[in-house]
Amino acid sequence: MPKDFPRSLSLGRATDPEWAHLYKQVFNEDYSSLPQGSESFKFKTKNKAEEDLFKVEDEMYNLDFEIGALRREMEKL
């Protein structure tokens, strides 16, 4: 990605100074994936590594959504 490309950080990762250095070392926030070719997955078989990657991306999205929901509820309280 170009250096001037805007990067979106996951909620809660960069705001905690105690753990920020660990998050930066462990989590991948520097790369993004783009689909290659057709969006139709009917004729393409995924290998185990691709299946695991999709699973991790889905879990990260769900966790970010839940963190945001919890943050909104805490602000209400």
Backbone as a ProteinNet text record, in pm:
[ID]
protein_1_A
[PRIMARY]
MPKDFPRSLSLGRATDPEWAHLYKQVFNEDYSSLPQGSESFKFKTKNKAEEDLFKVEDEMYNLDFEIGALRREMEKL
[TERTIARY]
83.9	0	88.9	46.3	123.9	130.7	238.1	256.3	149.5	94.4	-7.7	-149.2	-163.2	-294.4	-348.7	-472.5	-526	-546.1	-504.4	-518.3	-624.1	-717.7	-818.5	-772.8	-769.9	-729.2	-851.2	-833.3	-941.1	-972.3	-1097.6	-1139.4	-1069.5	-1017.3	-961.6	-816.9	-760.3	-623.1	-522.8	-532.8	-431.7	-458.5	-574.1	-607.7	-554.6	-518.3	-467.9	-315.4	-253.9	-108.9	-29.8	-87.8	-16.7	6.3	-88.5	-81.7	-55.7	-47.1	-34.9	86.8	199.8	320	302.3	232.5	209.1	112.3	6.5	-88.4	-18.4	69.9	139.4	229.4	290	376.6	297.1	179.9	105.9	6.3	-71.8	-180	-131.7	-185	-150.9	-248.4	-199.8	-282.4	-220.1	-115.9	-45.1	-88.1	-156.8	-191.9	-343.1	-389.3	-530.2	-537	-648.5	-663.2	-767.1	-741.8	-834.4	-868.8	-994.5	-1030.9	-962.6	-921	-859.9	-958.2	-984.6	-1073.6	-1218.9	-1294.9	-1438.7	-1472.3	-1584.8	-1633.7	-1705.9	-1727.4	-1798.2	-1703.3	-1738.9	-1655.5	-1708.9	-1805.3	-1865	-1765.2	-1674.1	-1584	-1444.1	-1422.3	-1289.3	-1292.2	-1200.3	-1189.5	-1081.6	-1110	-1014.9	-933.1	-806.8	-725.6	-740.9	-677.4	-691.7	-643.6	-533.1	-479.9	-577.6	-638.3	-735.1	-859.2	-905.6	-1021.4	-991.6	-872.4	-834.2	-824.3	-770	-758	-895.8	-989.3	-1124.6	-1190.8	-1167.3	-1225.2	-1171.1	-1040.2	-979	-1030.2	-1042.7	-1094	-1237.2	-1319.3	-1457	-1460.8	-1376.1	-1372.3	-1324.9	-1224.3	-1175.9	-1285.2	-1361	-1470.2	-1575.3	-1612.7	-1714	-1667	-1541	-1488.1	-1484.3	-1442.8	-1442.3	-1583.8	-1680.9	-1820	-1866.6	-1834	-1875.2	-1805.3	-1677.5	-1606.2	-1674	-1711	-1780.6	-1914.5	-1988.5	-2118.4	-2101.1	-2001.2	-1976.5	-1932.6	-1850.8	-1806.3	-1925.8	-2016.5	-2135.6	-2221.6	-2237.3	-2316.4	-2249.3	-2117.5	-2047.4	-2061	-2059	-2077.1	-2217	-2315.7	-2452.2	-2463	-2395.9	-2401.1	-2327.7
-117	0	124	231.3	355.4	409.4	480	532	633.3	705.8	806.4	748.3	616.7	551.7	551.7	599.7	604.7	464.7	447.4	318.7	331.1	239.8	239.6	144.5	193.6	111.3	46.4	-69	-136.7	-64.1	-68.4	2.1	-50.9	37.8	-0.1	-43.2	-69.5	-117.9	-7.4	104	208.5	301.6	291.9	386.3	344.9	221.2	174.1	180.4	281.6	298.2	183	114.9	5.3	-112.1	-134.8	-250.6	-213.2	-84.6	-41.5	-101.8	-108.1	-164	-312.1	-385.8	-527.7	-545.9	-463.8	-473.4	-447.8	-349	-316.1	-430.8	-504	-615.9	-738.4	-759.8	-884.2	-873.9	-766.3	-756.9	-697	-747.6	-699.8	-588.7	-465.6	-353.5	-282.4	-340.3	-276.9	-328	-438	-496.2	-513	-511	-538.6	-637.6	-702.3	-799.5	-750	-776.7	-741.4	-868.2	-882.5	-1001.9	-1001.4	-1114.8	-1129.5	-1198.9	-1138	-1200.3	-1187.1	-1289.6	-1288.9	-1301.9	-1246.8	-1260	-1392.4	-1465.9	-1592.8	-1699.8	-1759	-1862.7	-2003.1	-2012.2	-2141.3	-2238.6	-2186.9	-2274.6	-2277.6	-2203.8	-2197.8	-2272.6	-2360.6	-2429.4	-2360.4	-2341.1	-2275.7	-2382	-2352.7	-2445	-2412.6	-2490.1	-2474.6	-2337.1	-2288.7	-2158.5	-2046.7	-2052.2	-1950.1	-1955.3	-2075	-2088.1	-2028.3	-2055.7	-2000.5	-1848.9	-1795	-1650.4	-1584.7	-1639.4	-1585.1	-1593.2	-1701.6	-1719	-1613.4	-1589.6	-1489.6	-1349.8	-1318.2	-1186.7	-1167.7	-1271.8	-1262.9	-1243.9	-1316.5	-1303.7	-1164.3	-1109.3	-974.5	-870.7	-885.3	-792.3	-799.8	-920.9	-937.6	-882.2	-904.1	-851.1	-698.2	-639.3	-493.5	-437.6	-505.1	-461.4	-469.4	-579.5	-596.6	-497	-468.3	-367.9	-232.1	-196.6	-70.5	-65.9	-176	-180.5	-167	-236.9	-226.9	-86.4	-23.7	112.9	209.4	193	280.9	259.4	134.4	105.7	161.7	153.1	207.1	359	424.1	569.4	607.9	525.4	552.7	541.7	441	421.5	533
0	0	0	-65.6	-61.3	80.9	112.6	248.2	285.4	186.1	216	217.8	198	199.3	342.3	362.5	499.6	557.1	681.2	749.1	857.1	857.8	962.6	1072.9	1195.3	1308	1370.7	1423.3	1491.4	1622.1	1661	1781.6	1905.2	1985.9	2113.8	2112	1997.6	1995	2024.8	1953	1964.7	2082.5	2144.8	2251.5	2387.9	2404.8	2532.7	2531.2	2596.4	2586.7	2648.3	2745.3	2810.7	2715.6	2626.6	2537	2391.8	2360	2220.5	2151.1	2219.7	2156.1	2122.6	2208.6	2182.8	2065.7	2061.2	1950.5	1817.7	1815.5	1691.3	1645.8	1740.9	1705.8	1660.1	1718.9	1696.6	1582.3	1578.2	1480.3	1348.9	1240.4	1107.3	1068.9	1070.3	1027.3	908.1	851.3	741.2	604	597.4	468.7	456.5	334.7	307.9	192.6	179	71.6	-27.5	-150.8	-257.7	-334.7	-374.6	-450.6	-587.2	-630.6	-762.1	-853.8	-966.2	-1063	-1024	-1047.5	-1025.2	-877.1	-839.7	-702.3	-680.6	-784.1	-773	-721	-607.8	-549.9	-581.3	-670.5	-700.4	-762.7	-844.6	-918.8	-858.5	-752.7	-692.6	-560.2	-543.4	-415.2	-332.9	-205	-116.1	-43.7	-28.2	49.9	198.6	283.3	429.2	476.1	421	461.4	425.9	308	268.1	357.7	388.2	476.8	613.9	666.1	796.1	790.7	682.1	667	665.2	589	584.8	722.6	792.4	926.1	1022.5	1019.3	1107.4	1074.4	945.3	906	955.4	943.3	992.3	1143.7	1215.7	1361.5	1403.8	1334	1366.8	1342.9	1233	1204.7	1315.3	1353.7	1457.6	1591.5	1626.3	1751.7	1750.4	1638.9	1629.1	1644	1584.7	1596.3	1741.6	1808.4	1948.3	2039.8	2014.7	2094.5	2079.9	1957.9	1934.5	2005.9	2002.2	2069.6	2221.2	2276.1	2420.6	2460	2377.9	2406.5	2408.6	2313	2309.4	2434.7	2476.8	2595.9	2721.3	2730.5	2845.5	2851.8	2735.7	2731.9	2778.5	2745.3	2790.2	2942.8	2997.9	3142.1	3212.5
[MASK]
+++++++++++++++++++++++++++++++++++++++++++++++++++++++++++++++++++++++++++++

